[in-house]
């Protein structure tokens, strides 16, 4: 009881120091990442409750809201590992109608997925925790809470934006971006050809050292300057780069040939583990990300000119490997290690491919199998593009000297 009172007191004191926006997102993220929501797995009552909560939140902000119902397709690759084929689920959609007769037929999508891994199992990186609730506070109750805050911010702005803004909480992302794929095929309020740009928030709750990653900055010629203008004076240590591919909902919109941005505060040791809980979030930083994305959506909605889309080839897909990538066996420095380009590691697993490649603590990995590694997200994406048994070249820096080593990637869980 004493321990409970101490924790309760600490939480109360913490809330007393928060901004009003941070308090709002904290309320949302605590609801979404509560054990009662059963890890927001597809097919659970917890995911249904979360969808209803999101719709109600959009409604309180004065937005036009609706559910977009769909069923989980039996041929989705990740579904083959589950019994979820044919399960009913739904996206949650809110619309802020555009006010310009000339531009209101175009729309901006701001999205975040609200599903997670449920009780673990397939997709979890702590296989011994199967049967334990995976709350997914950062992945992606954080993005969903930011989406609700953006609804409150933009719903209160007058006059209406020139273009229509559509907020979408996607389901089925953890099973292979199924909700966003359904939305692209059944876009509302206009066909997807009328999309101006898509902004995605996936894992935005662990802001550290003010570093915010904006992936997809190379999908429109105008994005770098727009991002810089909104970040002046500096609100973030903004790292903007990359094409529109990646393992989240924005890639579906990029595949449909539209500019996208994915906002992300980087990976951490709780990713896809049962330890991703709301107490570890930086809710003040989360509120700041929500404000930044809201401002960007507003600027895009009122921008007179079109964006110049820049395409990029789809990365080579893995053939038969795990959906969560081959195994290297590094221990990343989750603090970032003051590295601006690459991933610093603090060590390697005994007997791992990383050890066989001669990697050791302090090394900075800059490329895997020909893919440039700027951050942990790139590293995860690179490993996901390979299967166990692939031979790859690992490029790293040690004491300022570049090293190259060849290793054979392993299988997770072995």
N, C-alpha and C positions, 0 to 999 in steps of 0.2 A: 504493500500500500504506500509506504514511504517513497519507493522508487517511482510509482505511478504519479504521486503528487509532485515529485521533483520534475518529471518529464512534462506534466501538464503545466507547471509553473514556467518552465523554460519556453514552451510553445506559446504561452500567453504573452510572456515578455517579448518574444520574437515578433509576434503579431503587432504589438504596440509600437514597434519601431518601423513598421512597413508603411509604404505609401498606400493610398486608397486603391490604386490600380492593382498593386501587389496583393492586397487583402482580397480583392475580388477574384483574382486568378487562383489564389490559395484555396478559397472556398470551392471553386470548380475542380481543381486538381485533387483535392482531398476526397470529394465525392467520387470522381471517376476512378481514382486509384485506391479506393477502399476495398478491403477484402470481400465486402458484400457483393461487389460487382463481378466476382469470380474470374478476375483477370481479363474481363471483357472478351472472352473467347467467342468466336462465331457459334451460334446455336445456344448460347447461355442466356438465362434470364437477366444476368448482369449486363450483357451487351444491350439487350432490349431496354432495360432501365436507363442505361447511359444514353441511348439514342433519344429516348423520351425527354431526358434531362436537357440534352443539347437543343432539341426542338423548342422546349419550353423557354430556354435561355434566349434563343433567337427571337422568340415571340415577345418576351419581356423587353427586348431592345427595339421593338416596333417593326420588325422585319417580316416580310412575307415568307412563310415557312411551309415546308412539305416534307414528307418522306418519299424516297425513291426506292421502291421495293424491287428486289431481284433474288434469284436463287443461285446457290453455289454450283457452278457447272461441274459435271462429273469428270470432264477431261482436263481440268486445271491440274498442272503437274504436282503442286503441293498437296492437292486434295487426295491424290493417290495414297498418301501416307495416313489418311484419316477416314472417318466414316461420315464426312460432312457433305458429300455430294447430294444435291437437291435441297439442302438446308435453306430456309428463307432467312434473309437478312435485309438491311436497308441502309442507304445513304440518307443523310439529313441535309436538306437544301434550304438556304435562305437567300432572298433576292432583294437587292436595293436597286430599284428601277432607275435607269438613266433619264436625265431630264432634257437632253438635247435631241430634237427631232432628227438631226443628221447622224448622231453617233450612238443613240441609245440601243440600236440594233446590234452593236458590238458589245462584248462583255469581257470582264476580267474574272477569272476564277481564283479565289483564295481558298486553299484546301489544307486539310490535315486528316490523317486516318485516326479513328477512335477505337478500333479493335486492337487486341493484343493476343497473347499466347494462352490465355485461360489458365489451366492447371499444369502447364508445361508440356513435356513430351516433344513432339516434332517441332523443330525450330529453336528450342531452348538450348542454351549453351552450358547449362548445369544439369546434365541428364539424371543425376542422382536425386533431383528435386521434383521429379514427375509426381503429380498428385498434390503438390504444394502450389498455392495461388501465386501467379506471376502478375503483379499489379501494373507493371508497365507505366510507372509514373512519368518517366522521361519519354518512353516509347509506347504510346504517344499521348498520354494524358496531358503532357505539357503543350504539344501542338494544338490539341483540341481546346484546352483552356485559353490559349492565345487566340484561337479562332473565335471563341465566345467573346473575348475582350474586344477583338476587332469589330465584331458585330455591334457591341455597345458604343465603341468610338465612332464608327462610320454611320450608325443609325441615328446618331445625334447631330451629325453635320448637315448644315443647310447652306445654300440650296443643294438640290440633288446633284450628283456627279453627272457629267456629260454622258459617259458610257455606263452601262449596267454593271453592277458588281454582284457576283454570285459567290456565296460562302458555302462550302461543301465539306461536311464531315463524312469521310469515306469509311465503309466497312470492307472487310476482306483483304486488307493490304497485306497482312501477314501470310495470307494464303496465295499471294502472287498478284498484288495490285488489282484485285477483282472488282472492287467498288468503283475505282477510278476508270477502269476499262469499261464498265457498264455505263458510267456517266458519259464518257466520250462517245459511246455509240448511241446514247439517248440523252444528249445534252439538253438542258433547259436553262433559260427560256428560249434560246435560239439554237439552231444546229451548230455543231462544233466548228464549222467553217467560219463562223462569226466571232470566234475567240480571238481576243487581242493579246492576252498573255495569261500565264498561270503561275501563281505563287504558292509554293508548298512549304509547310512547316512540319518537320519530322525530327523529333528530339531537339527541342529548343530550351530545355529546362536546366541545363548544367553550364550556364555562362561562367567562364573562368577567365580572369585577367581581361575581361571585356572583349574576348575574341569571339566574333560571329563569322561563320562561314557561309558564303552565298555561292552555292554551286549552280552552274548554268549561266554564269555571267557572259559566256561566249556564245550564247544562243541568240542574242540580238546585238547589233553593232552599238546601239545606244545604251545598253545596260551599264557598262562600267562608269560612264559619266553620270548617269542618273543616280546610281548608288553612291558615288562620291559626293554628289551635290546634296543628297539627303544626310550624309554622314559628316557634313561640315557645319559647325565645328565638330570634331570627332565625338561621336556617341559610342562607337565601337572600334576595336581593332579589327576592321572588316577585311576578311580574306575572300575576295571575289575571283572566281576562276571556273574553268571547266565547261564541258558541253552539257547537254541535257539528259544524258543517260545516267542510270544509277538505280539502285534497288529501292525505289520509293515511287509514290504516285505521280510525280512530275514527269517521269520518263514516258508514261502513257500519252501525255499531251505533247511531249516532244516528238514522239513517234508519229503523231498526227500533224507534225510540221508547224509547231507553234512555239514562240519563245517561252521559256520557263526559268524559274529560279527556285532553288531549294535552300531554305534557311535551316541552319544546323549548328549546334554548339559542340559538336564532336562526340566521339565515342568515349566510353568509360568502362570500368571493370564490372559494372552492373548490367551492361547491355545484354538483353535476352536472358537475364537471370532473375531468380525470385527475389533478389535483393534490390531491385529497381523500385524503391519506395519514395513517397512524396516528401518525407523528411529530408531527403538528400538534394532536393531541388533548390535552385536559387530563384525564388519566386519574384524578387525584385528585378533580377535580370530577365526573367520570363516576361514580366510586364513591359520592360523596355523593348524587348524584341517585338512584342505585339504592337506597340506604338509605332515602331519603325516600319513594320510590314503594313500597318494601316496607312501610314503616311505615303508609302510607296504605291499602294493600291490606289489611293486617292489621286496621286500625281499621274499615274498611268491612265486612270479613268478620265482625266481632264486634259490629257496631252493632245494637241491638235493633230500631230503627224502620226503616221503609221510607224511601227517598229520594223527594222530590217532583220528578218529572220536569217540565221546562219545555221545550216544543217551540219551534221557530222555523222560519219558511218557508225552503224551499230557495233558495239564490241562483240568479239567472237564469243559465242555462248559455250558454256561447258557442255560436254556430251556425256551424260550419265553420272556426273559428280553430284555431291550433296548440294542441296539448295542453299546451304550456308557455307559452302566453300571447302576447298582443300585445307589441310592442316600444315602450318609452318612451325608452330611451337615457340613463338617469341612472346615475351612479356612486355607489352608496350608501356611507356611512361605516360600514364593517364593525365599527368599535370601538363603535358606538352613539352616539358624540358627546355623551354625557351628556344624551341626550334621553329623557324618560320617556313621551312620547306623540307618535308620528310617526316619520318616517324622515329623518334628516339626510343630505344628499348632499354629496359633495366636488367634484362637477363633472357635466358632461353631455357626451355624444358630439356631435361636430361634425355638423351637419345633421340631428340627431335630432328627434323630436317634442318632447322635453324642451327642447331649445334653442329650437325654434319657439314654445314656450309661455313663453319668457323665464326659465326656471329657471336657477339658477347655483349654484356651490359655496357651501355654508353654509345654503342653504334647507332647511326642514323640511317635507316633504310630509305632509299630514294627511288628505287624501281624494283618491280617484281615481274619477271616474264615480259619485259618490254613495256610495261605500263608504268608511267611516272607516278610516284607516290608523294603527294604533297601533304597528306594528313591521314588520320586513321580511317576516315571514310574511304579514301582512295585505296588504302591497304585492304580493307574488307572487300571492296568491289573487285580488286585484283585477285584475291583468293577465291572469291565466288566464281570468277570466270575460268577457274581451273578445276580439274578433278584429281583425286588421289592417283599417284603414279606419274603425273606430268613432271617433266624435267624443266626447270626454269633457272634463269640467271637472276641472282639477287645482287643488286647494286647498293652499296652502302658507303658511308663515310666514317672513318675512325681517325680522330685527331687531325681532321682536315684533309686526310688522304682518302681518295676514292678506292674502293675495293670491289672486285667482282668475283662471285663464287657461284658454282652450279650445284643444285641440290634436287632431290626427288621429293615432291610434296607427298604428305601422308594423308591418312583418313582420320577425321575427327572421331574421338571416342575410343581410339585404340592406343 
